[in-house]
């Protein structure tokens, strides 16, 4: 199912399996003018304005993230800034750290309580999508 949906979207850049899984979890591989979280996140990757600003990608939020290629570049820039090896806990994969950062922001890797529980659920969804991609 994921492969079929992804194949119908013309991208000028190749997505990693993790990026495809996050796209699946966030919007079921939809593109265009997609809003979420009461209009605080937008596009296929559901990127919020602070995330977009932190990524330092050129353009204006939300219009820029309605373009899937720009959303992927934004994700990569954000991860280059925050998914540094020294920030990732021992035993956590980089993929898990990136998924948690994408969903929970810069403090996600230090989350506790309800926030950590929510991030645990999000990571489980991403893992499931990753497994579907490799079937």
C-alpha positions in Angstrom: 0.0 0.0 0.0 2.7 2.5 0.9 4.8 1.7 -2.2 1.7 2.3 -4.4 1.0 5.7 -2.8 4.6 6.8 -2.9 5.1 5.8 -6.5 2.2 8.1 -7.6 3.9 11.2 -6.2 6.6 12.9 -8.4 9.5 13.8 -6.1 12.7 15.3 -7.3 14.5 13.9 -4.3 14.6 10.4 -2.9 13.2 9.8 0.5 14.8 7.4 3.0 12.7 4.6 4.5 12.4 6.6 7.7 11.2 9.7 5.8 8.6 7.6 4.0 7.5 6.0 7.3 7.1 9.4 8.9 5.1 10.7 5.9 2.9 7.6 6.2 2.3 8.2 9.9 1.7 11.9 9.6 -0.6 12.1 6.6 -1.0 8.6 5.1 1.3 9.7 2.2 -0.9 12.7 1.2 0.5 15.8 -0.3 -0.6 19.4 -0.8 -2.4 21.8 1.5 -2.9 19.5 4.5 -3.5 21.0 7.9 -3.2 19.4 11.3 -3.2 20.2 15.1 -5.7 23.0 14.7 -3.8 24.6 11.9 -0.4 24.6 13.7 1.2 22.0 11.4 1.0 21.7 7.7 2.0 19.6 4.7 2.7 16.0 4.2 5.1 15.9 7.1 2.9 18.1 9.4 5.6 20.7 10.0 4.9 23.5 12.4 6.1 27.1 12.1 8.8 26.8 14.9 10.1 23.6 13.2 10.2 25.3 9.8 12.0 28.3 11.3 14.6 26.1 13.1 15.3 24.3 9.9 16.4 27.6 8.2 14.9 26.4 4.9 14.1 29.3 2.6 10.5 30.1 2.0 7.4 31.1 4.0 5.5 28.8 6.3 3.0 27.2 5.6 3.2 27.5 1.8 6.7 26.1 1.6 5.8 22.9 3.5 2.8 22.2 1.3 5.5 21.1 -1.3 6.6 17.6 -0.3 10.2 18.1 -1.5 10.5 21.2 0.7 9.1 19.3 3.6 11.7 16.5 3.2 14.5 19.1 3.0 13.1 20.9 6.1 13.1 17.5 7.9 16.7 16.9 6.9 17.8 20.3 8.0 16.0 20.1 11.3 17.6 16.7 11.9 21.1 18.0 11.0 20.6 20.6 13.7 19.1 18.4 16.5 19.9 14.7 15.8 23.5 15.0 16.8 25.2 11.9 18.2 25.9 13.5 21.6 22.2 14.2 22.1 21.1 10.6 21.4 20.9 8.3 24.4 22.9 5.1 24.5 20.7 2.3 23.2 18.5 4.6 21.0 18.9 4.3 17.3 19.3 7.4 15.2 16.1 6.6 13.4 14.2 6.5 16.7 15.8 9.8 17.8 14.9 11.4 14.6 11.2 10.3 14.8 11.0 11.5 18.4 12.5 14.9 17.5 10.2 15.3 14.5 7.2 14.7 16.6 8.3 16.2 19.9 10.7 19.0 19.1 14.2 19.7 20.4 13.5 18.5 23.9 11.9 15.2 22.8 15.0 13.2 23.7 14.8 14.3 27.3 11.0 13.9 27.6 9.4 12.3 30.6 5.9 11.4 31.8 3.0 11.9 29.4 5.2 13.5 26.7 7.5 10.4 26.7 4.5 8.1 26.6 3.1 10.0 23.5 6.5 9.9 21.9 6.8 6.1 22.6 3.4 5.7 20.8 4.6 7.8 17.9 7.8 5.8 17.6 5.7 2.5 17.6 3.7 3.9 14.7 6.8 4.8 12.8 8.3 1.4 13.4 5.1 -0.3 12.1 5.3 1.9 8.9 9.0 1.0 8.5 8.1 -2.7 8.7 5.4 -2.3 6.1 7.9 -0.6 3.8 10.2 -3.6 4.0 7.7 -6.3 3.3 
